[in-house]
Structures are given as structure tokens and as C-alpha cells.
């Protein structure tokens, strides 16, 4: 039988006995509630970007500092804060600055030719006699929107003949982009052709004017209705009145039609008188009371046609021969398409609905009246075509 020997050192034995004694003396509850040792979790290697504890409570993440650019601009000053007084509510303020646009045509008196190459400094604009500062200037040439308002009454063949020739001459001046309508009147008005760009439709409508209905000529009523219809169309419009100028049975008085023409914006009226050849053959041939009164009526009609054109910046023509028609409508065509547009803010900004008188002058570089000369250094007279005035917008209370 083999014998096993254990070589134990006396010091190790004493330590082991001491440990056993301490365990035996410990309370039973403490031994049961003592926490069991746990295996340590591997540390989370990801460090949070914005700092704070990560998945491992033992690791510490430091916040990243933003790098400062070397040439960073200083911070903008903070806007001051305004505080309303006690009891006052918030409100908004809107200021409308009125702006006036004036279309000006400058034509040579002898030839009717448009004068080009004028500068902003050559124009002076006066409103109610007070000079205005021109802030905008440009030359415009654009398609037109025009209404032919023709007298078609049972009076004399000469008047109808002149009217058809004049309307035909105007139609030949039209371009493909232009819009034109035809409206006739005697005792009542009739829209023969609505606005169209087809010249053939206008020609067909003119050829259909053969037999008139009434002998009355209600020019004032027809012009008033034409102005009303054109106000529904935006932009610059033109009315070409081809008539004798006489009014015999209108409900609208002369004062009312003048007021209507003055207060209707963006409409320019050109007038062409008919029956010139007949009047030239009969004027002064009879001393009867009826003949003298008829001549007075036509003189008054001429004055009305001139006034309609002048108040709106148009032109008035009184031809006596058919051969004059192409040149007349060539002048109208130049005046309509070629203009200078002046823009200013009136010194009187009140929007009170009053009528403001306008006057346009041409000056040279030294402020004196502009003088023009031809190639032979002969003075040239010119006409300034512009509106007589405008009505300020009425402020709504």
C-alpha cells in the first residue's frame, strides 16, 4: 500500500484556518443576499458626437468643438424690437405713390412726319401749371387696338361715300398684330364687327354698308357707348371717328360727352370729317335762312370734332377729296405707333378724383424752346400731340 505525503507549510495552514473561521462566523442572511459577481460588458467603442454617456456608463464622451474660420464676419446686430403702447393693436401702413404716364407725339407740321432722337431733357411736363420731374422715358411702337366709329345715316350719298373710302384707307394701314372693330351709328348704334385681326372680315363688313336706316345722327350717344365699351379693355385704345360731326337727336348733351371724354383714361380719339366736297360746293351759294343755319351747324360740328381729338391727344382732319385719305391715315398710323412715353410722380399726390391739366413743351439743352431746321437751315414747325389732362384716381374712404 502506497503512502501519499502532503508537504504543507505551517504558515499556509494558519491562513487557511483563519479564513474558515471568519466564514463560519458570518450571518446566514448576508451570505444569501450578497450580489453575485457579474461578467463585465465589453465597452462601447462608439463615442457620441454631441457628448454625454454612451452605452457603457463607464466611458465619457467629450463634446466636439466647432472649428472657427479664421476670417469669419462679425455677427449682425440684432434688430431693435418695438413694443406697441398699452391698449394699441397691431396695424400695417401702405403708401401708394401715384404715377402718371403721358404719351407724346412730336410731328412736323408740314409733312406729319414723326420727329425721332429726342432726349428726356428735351421734354418738360406741367401739371396744373407746375413743372414735374420726369423719372421715366422711352419710345414706344406697338400694335394698336382701334375702334372705327362710322356715321351711317340716310342723309346724302356724299357722306356715305366719304365714310367708306376713309374706313377702307384706314383698313389698308393695319398690320397683322392689330385689333380693330367696326361700329356704326345713325339713330342707334350697331356693332358690325367685333375686335378681330382679320382684315378680310373688316372689308366684308364695310362692303355690307349699303342701305342706311334713319336720317338722325346721334354722335354723342354713340361716342359715349364706345367709350364705355373700350374701358373694359386694358391698355391704350384708339377711336377713329369718321362722321360729319353733327348731332341731331342724342340723349347725351354736349357737356356730358365732353366730361366723359375727359374722364376716360387710355383712349385717344382721331376724327375724320365727311362731306367736305359737298360743303365746298354749297357754302355761300345761297342766302336763305336754312342754308346759313346749316353752315353754322357744320362749323359747330367741326369745332366739336377738333375738341374730341385735342382733349385726348389725337388729331382732327377735314378732307375735301378722296385722294387725301391715304395720307391722312398714314399720319394717323405714324402718330399711333411712334410716340414718346413720359413717366412722372405728381407733386400733388392727393387721390381726390380731380381733373389735372397737362402741358408738354420741348426745350433745348439750355432750357429754351426747341427750334428745328431742315437741311437748308429753314425753321420747321412741329406739333406736340398729348392729352389735355387726366383725372386723378379717387381714393376710397
Sine and cosine of phi, psi and omega as CSV:
sin_phi,cos_phi,sin_psi,cos_psi,sin_omega,cos_omega
0.00,0.00,0.78,-0.63,-0.07,-1.00
-1.00,0.06,0.50,-0.87,-0.05,-1.00
-0.91,-0.42,0.74,-0.67,0.00,-1.00
-0.96,-0.27,0.75,-0.66,0.00,-1.00
-0.94,-0.33,0.71,-0.70,0.06,-1.00
-0.94,-0.35,0.85,-0.53,0.04,-1.00
-0.99,-0.11,0.99,-0.11,0.00,-1.00
-0.93,-0.36,0.70,-0.71,0.00,-1.00
-0.98,0.19,0.59,-0.80,-0.02,-1.00
-0.89,0.46,-0.54,0.84,-0.03,-1.00
-0.93,0.36,-0.68,0.74,0.02,-1.00
-0.89,0.45,-0.62,0.79,0.00,-1.00
-0.89,0.45,-0.70,0.72,0.01,-1.00
-0.88,0.48,-0.64,0.77,0.01,-1.00
-0.92,0.40,-0.65,0.76,-0.02,-1.00
-0.91,0.40,-0.67,0.75,0.03,-1.00
-0.90,0.44,-0.59,0.81,0.02,-1.00
-0.91,0.41,-0.65,0.76,0.01,-1.00
-0.92,0.40,-0.66,0.75,0.02,-1.00
-0.90,0.43,-0.60,0.80,0.01,-1.00
-0.91,0.41,-0.63,0.78,-0.01,-1.00
-0.94,0.35,-0.58,0.81,0.03,-1.00
-0.93,0.37,-0.61,0.79,0.01,-1.00
-0.92,0.38,-0.52,0.85,-0.03,-1.00
-0.99,0.13,-0.20,0.98,-0.04,-1.00
-0.95,0.31,0.53,-0.85,0.03,-1.00
-0.92,0.38,0.46,-0.89,-0.08,-1.00
-0.94,0.33,-0.68,0.73,-0.03,-1.00
-0.86,0.50,-0.63,0.78,-0.02,-1.00
-0.89,0.46,-0.64,0.77,-0.03,-1.00
-0.91,0.41,-0.56,0.83,-0.06,-1.00
-0.97,0.24,-0.62,0.78,-0.07,-1.00
-1.00,0.05,-0.02,1.00,-0.03,-1.00
-0.92,0.40,0.71,-0.71,-0.03,-1.00
-0.91,0.42,0.62,-0.79,0.04,-1.00
-0.99,0.16,0.63,-0.78,0.03,-1.00
-0.90,0.44,0.72,-0.69,0.02,-1.00
-0.96,-0.29,0.46,-0.89,0.03,-1.00
-0.97,0.25,0.78,-0.63,0.01,-1.00
-0.90,0.43,0.68,-0.73,0.02,-1.00
-0.98,0.17,0.54,-0.84,0.04,-1.00
-0.91,0.41,0.67,-0.75,-0.03,-1.00
-0.90,0.43,0.58,-0.81,0.04,-1.00
-0.97,0.26,0.83,-0.55,-0.09,-1.00
-0.99,0.17,-0.31,0.95,-0.04,-1.00
-0.99,0.16,0.79,-0.61,-0.01,-1.00
-0.99,-0.14,0.80,-0.60,-0.02,-1.00
-0.88,0.48,0.56,-0.83,-0.02,-1.00
-0.95,0.32,-0.61,0.80,-0.12,-0.99
-0.98,-0.19,0.26,0.97,0.03,-1.00
1.00,0.09,0.11,-0.99,0.02,-1.00
0.99,-0.16,0.17,-0.99,-0.03,-1.00
-0.95,0.32,0.57,-0.82,0.06,-1.00
-0.99,-0.14,-0.43,-0.90,0.01,-1.00
-0.92,0.39,-0.54,0.84,0.03,-1.00
-1.00,-0.08,0.90,-0.44,-0.02,-1.00
-0.90,0.43,-0.22,0.98,-0.01,-1.00
-1.00,0.09,-0.37,0.93,-0.04,-1.00
-0.99,0.11,0.45,-0.89,-0.03,-1.00
-0.82,-0.57,0.82,-0.57,0.02,-1.00
-0.97,-0.24,0.74,-0.67,0.02,-1.00
-0.99,-0.12,0.69,-0.72,0.02,-1.00
-0.91,0.41,0.58,-0.82,0.01,-1.00
-0.99,0.17,0.64,-0.77,0.04,-1.00
-1.00,-0.10,0.73,-0.68,0.02,-1.00
-0.95,0.31,0.69,-0.72,0.01,-1.00
-0.97,0.24,0.75,-0.66,0.00,-1.00
-1.00,0.07,0.83,-0.55,0.10,-1.00
-0.92,0.39,0.53,-0.85,-0.09,-1.00
-0.91,0.42,-0.66,0.75,-0.07,-1.00
-0.95,-0.30,0.70,0.72,-0.01,-1.00
-0.95,0.31,0.73,-0.68,0.00,-1.00
-0.94,0.34,0.45,-0.89,0.02,-1.00
-0.92,0.39,0.46,-0.89,-0.02,-1.00
-0.90,0.43,0.59,-0.81,-0.02,-1.00
-0.93,0.36,0.58,-0.81,0.02,-1.00
-0.92,0.40,0.60,-0.80,-0.01,-1.00
-0.95,0.31,0.64,-0.77,-0.01,-1.00
-0.93,0.38,0.67,-0.74,0.01,-1.00
-0.92,0.40,0.62,-0.79,0.01,-1.00
-0.99,-0.15,0.79,-0.61,0.00,-1.00
-0.97,-0.24,0.64,-0.76,-0.02,-1.00
-0.89,-0.46,0.79,-0.61,0.02,-1.00
-0.92,0.39,0.51,-0.86,0.09,-1.00
-0.88,0.48,0.36,-0.93,-0.02,-1.00
-0.89,0.46,0.73,-0.68,0.01,-1.00
1.00,0.05,-0.12,0.99,0.00,-1.00
-1.00,-0.08,0.71,-0.70,0.01,-1.00
-1.00,-0.01,0.25,-0.97,0.03,-1.00
-0.95,0.31,0.56,-0.83,0.05,-1.00
-0.51,-0.86,0.36,-0.93,0.05,-1.00
-0.89,-0.46,0.52,-0.85,-0.03,-1.00
-0.87,-0.49,0.81,-0.59,0.02,-1.00
-0.82,-0.57,0.78,-0.62,-0.05,-1.00
-0.90,-0.43,0.85,-0.53,0.04,-1.00
-0.99,-0.16,0.89,-0.46,0.04,-1.00
-1.00,-0.09,0.91,-0.42,-0.04,-1.00
-0.91,0.42,0.54,-0.84,0.02,-1.00
-0.74,-0.67,0.71,-0.70,-0.05,-1.00
-0.89,-0.46,0.76,-0.65,0.07,-1.00
-0.94,-0.35,0.79,-0.61,-0.02,-1.00
-0.85,-0.53,0.88,-0.48,0.08,-1.00
-1.00,0.03,0.80,-0.59,-0.09,-1.00
-0.82,-0.57,0.80,-0.60,0.13,-0.99
-0.95,-0.31,0.72,-0.70,0.02,-1.00
-0.88,-0.48,0.94,-0.35,-0.09,-1.00
-0.84,-0.55,0.61,-0.79,0.09,-1.00
-0.93,0.36,0.69,-0.72,-0.11,-0.99
-0.92,0.40,-0.57,0.82,-0.10,-1.00
-0.99,0.17,-0.68,0.73,-0.11,-0.99
-0.96,-0.28,-0.26,0.96,-0.08,-1.00
0.96,0.28,0.24,0.97,-0.04,-1.00
-0.98,0.19,0.64,-0.77,0.02,-1.00
-0.94,0.33,0.67,-0.74,-0.01,-1.00
-1.00,-0.06,0.92,-0.39,-0.02,-1.00
-1.00,-0.03,-0.02,-1.00,0.17,-0.98
0.89,0.46,0.44,0.90,0.12,-0.99
-0.99,0.12,0.51,-0.86,-0.06,-1.00
-0.96,-0.27,0.29,-0.96,0.04,-1.00
-0.85,0.53,-0.54,0.84,-0.02,-1.00
-0.95,0.32,-0.20,0.98,0.02,-1.00
-0.99,0.14,-0.11,0.99,-0.08,-1.00
-0.92,-0.38,0.66,-0.75,0.17,-0.99
-0.80,-0.61,0.76,-0.65,-0.02,-1.00
-0.90,-0.43,0.74,-0.67,0.03,-1.00
-0.86,-0.50,0.74,-0.67,0.09,-1.00
-0.89,-0.46,0.89,-0.45,-0.09,-1.00
0.80,0.59,0.62,0.79,0.04,-1.00
0.99,0.11,-0.04,1.00,-0.03,-1.00
-0.96,-0.27,0.79,-0.62,-0.02,-1.00
-0.93,0.37,0.66,-0.76,-0.01,-1.00
-0.93,-0.37,0.46,-0.89,0.02,-1.00
-1.00,-0.01,0.87,-0.49,-0.01,-1.00
-0.98,0.21,0.87,-0.49,-0.03,-1.00
-0.97,-0.24,-0.28,0.96,0.00,-1.00
-0.66,-0.75,0.60,-0.80,-0.07,-1.00
-0.46,-0.89,0.75,-0.66,0.10,-1.00
-0.31,-0.95,0.36,-0.93,0.08,-1.00
-0.99,-0.17,0.74,-0.67,-0.07,-1.00
-0.88,-0.47,0.58,-0.81,0.10,-1.00
-0.47,-0.88,0.95,-0.31,-0.16,-0.99
-0.60,-0.80,0.22,-0.97,0.10,-0.99
-0.86,0.52,0.37,-0.93,-0.10,-1.00
-0.90,-0.43,0.41,-0.91,0.15,-0.99
-0.85,-0.53,0.93,-0.37,-0.16,-0.99
-0.75,-0.66,0.53,-0.85,0.09,-1.00
-0.89,-0.46,0.83,-0.55,0.11,-0.99
-1.00,0.06,0.91,-0.42,0.03,-1.00
-0.95,-0.32,0.97,-0.25,-0.18,-0.98
-0.91,-0.42,0.70,-0.72,0.08,-1.00
-0.98,0.18,0.87,-0.49,0.00,-1.00
-0.77,-0.64,0.99,0.16,-0.09,-1.00
-0.83,-0.56,0.37,-0.93,-0.03,-1.00
-1.00,0.08,0.97,0.24,-0.02,-1.00
-0.88,-0.47,-0.93,0.37,0.00,-1.00
-0.53,-0.85,0.55,-0.84,-0.02,-1.00
-0.89,0.46,-0.51,0.86,-0.05,-1.00
-0.89,0.45,-0.61,0.79,0.01,-1.00
-0.93,0.37,-0.68,0.73,0.02,-1.00
-0.92,0.40,-0.63,0.77,0.01,-1.00
-0.88,0.47,-0.72,0.69,0.02,-1.00
-0.90,0.43,-0.63,0.77,-0.02,-1.00
-0.90,0.44,-0.70,0.71,-0.03,-1.00
-0.92,0.39,-0.65,0.76,0.04,-1.00
-0.91,0.42,-0.65,0.76,0.01,-1.00
-0.92,0.40,-0.72,0.70,0.01,-1.00
-0.90,0.44,-0.61,0.79,0.03,-1.00
-0.91,0.41,-0.66,0.75,0.03,-1.00
-0.89,0.45,-0.61,0.79,0.05,-1.00
-0.91,0.40,-0.66,0.75,-0.02,-1.00
-0.88,0.47,-0.54,0.84,0.00,-1.00
-0.94,0.34,-0.33,0.94,0.00,-1.00
-1.00,0.07,-0.14,0.99,-0.09,-1.00
-0.95,0.31,0.45,-0.89,0.05,-1.00
-0.92,-0.39,0.28,-0.96,-0.09,-1.00
-0.86,0.52,-0.46,0.89,-0.05,-1.00
-1.00,0.04,-0.10,1.00,-0.06,-1.00
-0.98,0.19,0.51,-0.86,0.11,-0.99
-0.93,-0.38,0.72,-0.70,-0.03,-1.00
-0.60,-0.80,0.55,-0.83,0.07,-1.00
-0.75,-0.66,0.38,-0.93,-0.02,-1.00
-0.84,-0.55,0.81,-0.59,0.01,-1.00
-0.72,-0.69,0.78,-0.63,0.00,-1.00
-0.92,-0.38,0.29,-0.96,0.03,-1.00
-0.50,-0.87,0.56,-0.83,0.28,-0.96
-0.72,-0.69,-0.98,-0.21,0.12,-0.99
-0.98,0.18,-0.39,0.92,0.02,-1.00
-0.62,-0.78,0.25,-0.97,-0.03,-1.00
-1.00,-0.09,0.38,-0.92,0.05,-1.00
-0.53,-0.85,0.79,-0.61,0.08,-1.00
-1.00,0.08,0.96,-0.27,-0.04,-1.00
-0.98,0.18,-0.68,0.73,0.02,-1.00
-0.65,-0.76,0.80,-0.60,0.08,-1.00
-0.97,0.24,0.08,-1.00,-0.09,-1.00
-0.86,0.52,0.78,-0.63,-0.03,-1.00
-0.52,-0.85,0.36,-0.93,0.13,-0.99
-0.97,-0.24,0.04,1.00,-0.03,-1.00
-1.00,-0.04,0.95,-0.32,-0.01,-1.00
-0.93,0.38,-0.48,0.88,0.00,-1.00
-0.90,0.43,-0.57,0.82,0.05,-1.00
-0.91,0.42,-0.62,0.78,0.05,-1.00
-0.92,0.39,-0.66,0.75,0.04,-1.00
-0.87,0.48,-0.69,0.73,0.01,-1.00
-0.89,0.46,-0.62,0.79,0.01,-1.00
-0.92,0.39,-0.64,0.77,0.03,-1.00
-0.91,0.41,-0.60,0.80,0.01,-1.00
-0.93,0.36,-0.37,0.93,-0.01,-1.00
-0.98,0.18,-0.18,0.98,-0.02,-1.00
-0.99,0.12,1.00,0.01,-0.08,-1.00
-0.89,-0.45,-0.79,0.61,-0.10,-1.00
-0.90,-0.44,0.93,-0.37,0.03,-1.00
-0.97,0.24,0.24,-0.97,-0.06,-1.00
-0.99,-0.12,-0.83,0.55,-0.12,-0.99
-0.86,-0.51,0.32,-0.95,0.03,-1.00
-1.00,-0.03,-0.24,0.97,0.02,-1.00
-0.94,0.34,0.50,-0.87,-0.02,-1.00
-0.77,-0.64,1.00,-0.06,-0.07,-1.00
-1.00,-0.05,0.96,0.27,-0.05,-1.00
-0.91,0.42,-0.69,0.72,-0.07,-1.00
-0.89,0.45,-0.72,0.70,0.03,-1.00
-0.88,0.47,-0.67,0.74,-0.04,-1.00
-0.92,0.39,-0.67,0.74,0.00,-1.00
-0.92,0.38,-0.61,0.79,0.05,-1.00
-0.88,0.47,-0.70,0.72,0.02,-1.00
-0.91,0.41,-0.63,0.77,0.02,-1.00
-0.89,0.46,-0.66,0.75,0.04,-1.00
-0.89,0.46,-0.67,0.74,0.02,-1.00
-0.87,0.49,-0.69,0.73,-0.04,-1.00
-0.92,0.39,-0.62,0.78,-0.07,-1.00
-0.97,0.25,-0.36,0.93,0.03,-1.00
-0.91,0.41,-0.31,0.95,0.03,-1.00
-0.98,0.18,-0.14,0.99,0.00,-1.00
-0.97,-0.24,0.76,-0.65,-0.02,-1.00
-0.98,0.21,0.42,-0.91,0.07,-1.00
1.00,-0.01,-0.08,-1.00,-0.03,-1.00
-0.98,0.22,0.75,-0.66,0.02,-1.00
-0.82,-0.57,0.34,-0.94,-0.02,-1.00
-0.72,-0.69,0.63,-0.78,0.11,-0.99
-0.90,-0.45,0.84,-0.54,0.06,-1.00
-0.97,-0.23,0.97,-0.24,-0.02,-1.00
-1.00,-0.01,0.89,-0.45,0.05,-1.00
-0.91,-0.42,0.98,-0.18,-0.14,-0.99
-0.32,-0.95,0.18,-0.98,0.07,-1.00
-0.96,0.27,-0.38,0.92,-0.02,-1.00
1.00,-0.07,-0.18,0.98,-0.01,-1.00
-0.99,0.14,0.59,-0.81,0.10,-0.99
-0.82,-0.57,0.77,-0.64,-0.12,-0.99
-0.89,-0.46,-0.39,0.92,-0.15,-0.99
-0.51,-0.86,0.46,0.89,-0.08,-1.00
-0.97,0.25,0.51,-0.86,0.14,-0.99
-0.98,0.20,-0.51,0.86,0.01,-1.00
-0.98,0.18,0.73,-0.69,0.04,-1.00
-0.99,0.12,0.19,-0.98,-0.01,-1.00
-0.90,0.44,-0.66,0.75,0.01,-1.00
-0.88,0.47,-0.64,0.77,-0.02,-1.00
-0.93,0.37,-0.63,0.77,0.00,-1.00
-0.95,0.32,-0.57,0.82,0.10,-0.99
-0.88,0.47,-0.69,0.72,0.01,-1.00
-0.90,0.44,-0.64,0.77,0.02,-1.00
-0.90,0.44,-0.69,0.72,-0.01,-1.00
-0.91,0.42,-0.64,0.76,-0.01,-1.00
-0.92,0.40,-0.62,0.78,-0.14,-0.99
-1.00,-0.05,-0.02,1.00,0.01,-1.00
-1.00,-0.09,0.90,-0.43,-0.07,-1.00
-0.99,0.13,0.32,-0.95,0.16,-0.99
0.88,0.47,0.45,0.89,0.07,-1.00
-0.77,-0.64,0.82,-0.57,0.05,-1.00
-0.93,-0.37,0.71,-0.70,-0.07,-1.00
-0.93,-0.36,0.77,-0.64,0.16,-0.99
-0.90,-0.43,0.70,-0.72,-0.05,-1.00
-0.86,-0.50,0.66,-0.75,0.06,-1.00
-0.78,-0.62,0.88,-0.48,-0.06,-1.00
-0.99,0.14,0.57,-0.82,0.03,-1.00
-0.92,-0.39,0.28,-0.96,0.03,-1.00
0.98,0.19,0.33,0.94,-0.02,-1.00
-0.90,0.44,-0.63,0.77,-0.02,-1.00
-0.92,0.39,-0.66,0.75,0.02,-1.00
-0.91,0.42,-0.66,0.75,0.01,-1.00
-0.91,0.41,-0.62,0.79,0.01,-1.00
-0.90,0.43,-0.52,0.85,-0.02,-1.00
-0.99,0.17,-0.39,0.92,-0.11,-0.99
-0.95,-0.32,-0.26,0.96,-0.06,-1.00
-0.91,0.42,0.75,-0.66,0.06,-1.00
0.96,0.28,0.09,1.00,-0.02,-1.00
-1.00,0.07,-0.29,0.96,-0.04,-1.00
-0.74,-0.68,0.62,-0.79,0.02,-1.00
-0.98,-0.19,0.19,0.98,-0.02,-1.00
-0.95,0.33,0.39,-0.92,-0.01,-1.00
-0.90,0.44,-0.65,0.76,0.00,-1.00
-0.89,0.46,-0.68,0.73,-0.01,-1.00
-0.91,0.41,-0.65,0.76,0.01,-1.00
-0.92,0.39,-0.64,0.77,0.05,-1.00
-0.91,0.41,-0.61,0.79,0.03,-1.00
-0.90,0.44,-0.66,0.76,0.02,-1.00
-0.91,0.41,-0.62,0.78,0.06,-1.00
-0.90,0.44,-0.62,0.79,0.03,-1.00
-0.89,0.45,-0.64,0.77,-0.01,-1.00
-0.95,0.30,-0.54,0.84,0.08,-1.00
-0.91,0.42,-0.65,0.76,0.06,-1.00
-0.91,0.41,-0.62,0.79,0.04,-1.00
-0.89,0.46,-0.65,0.76,0.04,-1.00
-0.88,0.47,-0.67,0.75,0.00,-1.00
-0.90,0.44,-0.63,0.78,0.03,-1.00
-0.91,0.41,-0.67,0.74,0.01,-1.00
-0.90,0.44,-0.63,0.77,0.06,-1.00
-0.90,0.44,-0.65,0.76,-0.04,-1.00
-0.92,0.39,-0.67,0.75,0.04,-1.00
-0.84,0.54,-0.68,0.73,-0.02,-1.00
-0.95,0.32,-0.69,0.72,-0.06,-1.00
-0.91,0.42,-0.63,0.77,-0.05,-1.00
-0.91,0.41,-0.41,0.91,-0.06,-1.00
-0.94,-0.35,0.06,1.00,0.00,-1.00
0.99,0.11,0.35,0.94,0.02,-1.00
-0.99,-0.13,-0.35,-0.94,-0.03,-1.00
-0.68,-0.73,0.49,-0.87,0.02,-1.00
-0.88,-0.47,0.66,-0.75,-0.03,-1.00
-0.76,-0.65,0.58,-0.82,-0.02,-1.00
-0.73,-0.68,0.95,0.31,-0.06,-1.00
-0.96,0.27,0.42,-0.91,0.06,-1.00
-0.89,-0.45,-0.28,0.96,-0.05,-1.00
-0.78,-0.62,0.50,-0.87,-0.01,-1.00
-0.90,0.45,-0.54,0.84,-0.03,-1.00
-0.91,0.41,-0.26,0.97,0.02,-1.00
-0.98,0.20,-0.32,0.95,-0.14,-0.99
-0.87,0.50,-0.73,0.68,-0.02,-1.00
-0.86,0.51,-0.65,0.76,0.01,-1.00
-0.93,0.37,-0.61,0.79,0.01,-1.00
-0.88,0.48,-0.75,0.66,-0.05,-1.00
-0.97,0.23,-0.34,0.94,0.17,-0.99
-0.92,0.39,-0.64,0.77,0.06,-1.00
-0.91,0.42,-0.68,0.74,0.04,-1.00
-0.88,0.48,-0.67,0.74,-0.01,-1.00
-0.88,0.47,-0.67,0.74,0.03,-1.00
-0.91,0.42,-0.67,0.74,-0.04,-1.00
-0.92,0.40,-0.60,0.80,-0.02,-1.00
-0.94,0.33,-0.68,0.73,-0.15,-0.99
-1.00,0.07,-0.53,0.85,-0.09,-1.00
-0.93,-0.36,0.92,-0.39,0.00,-1.00
-0.50,-0.86,0.30,-0.95,0.18,-0.98
-0.97,-0.22,0.69,-0.73,0.03,-1.00
-0.94,-0.35,0.86,-0.51,0.01,-1.00
-0.96,-0.29,0.67,-0.74,0.00,-1.00
-0.82,-0.58,0.73,-0.68,0.04,-1.00
-0.51,-0.86,0.35,-0.94,0.10,-0.99
-0.97,-0.24,0.90,-0.43,-0.12,-0.99
-0.89,0.46,0.56,-0.83,0.04,-1.00
-0.93,0.37,-0.39,0.92,0.09,-1.00
-0.98,-0.21,0.99,-0.12,-0.10,-0.99
-0.99,0.13,0.08,1.00,-0.06,-1.00
-0.90,0.43,0.73,-0.68,0.08,-1.00
-0.98,-0.21,0.96,0.27,-0.13,-0.99
-0.94,-0.33,0.11,0.99,0.04,-1.00
0.97,0.25,0.24,0.97,-0.01,-1.00
-0.99,0.12,0.34,-0.94,0.02,-1.00
-1.00,0.00,0.79,-0.62,-0.04,-1.00
-0.95,-0.31,0.82,-0.58,0.04,-1.00
-0.98,0.21,0.68,-0.73,0.00,-1.00
-0.89,-0.45,0.57,-0.82,0.12,-0.99
-0.58,-0.81,0.74,-0.67,-0.02,-1.00
-0.88,-0.47,0.74,-0.68,0.03,-1.00
-0.81,-0.59,0.44,-0.90,0.10,-1.00
-0.95,-0.31,0.74,-0.67,-0.02,-1.00
-0.75,-0.66,0.34,-0.94,0.07,-1.00
-1.00,-0.01,-0.18,-0.98,-0.06,-1.00
-0.92,0.40,-0.35,0.94,0.00,-1.00
-0.99,-0.13,0.09,1.00,0.04,-1.00
1.00,0.06,0.09,1.00,0.03,-1.00
-1.00,-0.01,0.33,-0.95,0.01,-1.00
-0.82,0.57,0.72,-0.70,-0.07,-1.00
-0.95,0.32,0.74,-0.67,0.04,-1.00
-0.90,-0.45,0.69,-0.72,-0.01,-1.00
-0.90,-0.43,0.52,-0.85,0.00,-1.00
-0.71,-0.71,0.46,-0.89,0.08,-1.00
-1.00,0.02,-0.18,-0.98,-0.04,-1.00
-0.90,0.43,-0.42,0.91,0.01,-1.00
-0.99,-0.10,0.28,0.96,0.03,-1.00
0.89,0.46,0.47,0.89,0.10,-1.00
-1.00,-0.01,0.64,-0.76,-0.04,-1.00
-0.91,0.41,0.59,-0.81,0.02,-1.00
-0.90,-0.44,0.76,-0.65,0.08,-1.00
-1.00,0.02,0.54,-0.84,-0.02,-1.00
-0.68,-0.74,0.38,-0.92,0.04,-1.00
-0.92,-0.39,0.68,-0.74,0.08,-1.00
-0.98,-0.21,0.90,-0.43,-0.05,-1.00
-0.98,-0.21,0.93,-0.37,0.01,-1.00
-0.45,-0.89,0.27,-0.96,0.02,-1.00
-0.90,0.43,0.52,-0.85,0.04,-1.00
-0.96,0.28,-0.37,0.93,-0.01,-1.00
0.13,-0.99,-0.11,-0.99,0.03,-1.00
-0.48,-0.88,0.31,-0.95,0.01,-1.00
-0.98,-0.21,0.83,-0.56,0.03,-1.00
-0.91,0.42,0.49,-0.87,-0.01,-1.00
-0.93,0.37,0.64,-0.77,0.01,-1.00
-0.99,0.10,0.85,-0.53,0.01,-1.00
-0.96,0.28,0.74,-0.67,-0.02,-1.00
-0.99,0.11,0.82,-0.57,-0.03,-1.00
-1.00,0.01,0.00,0.00,0.00,0.00
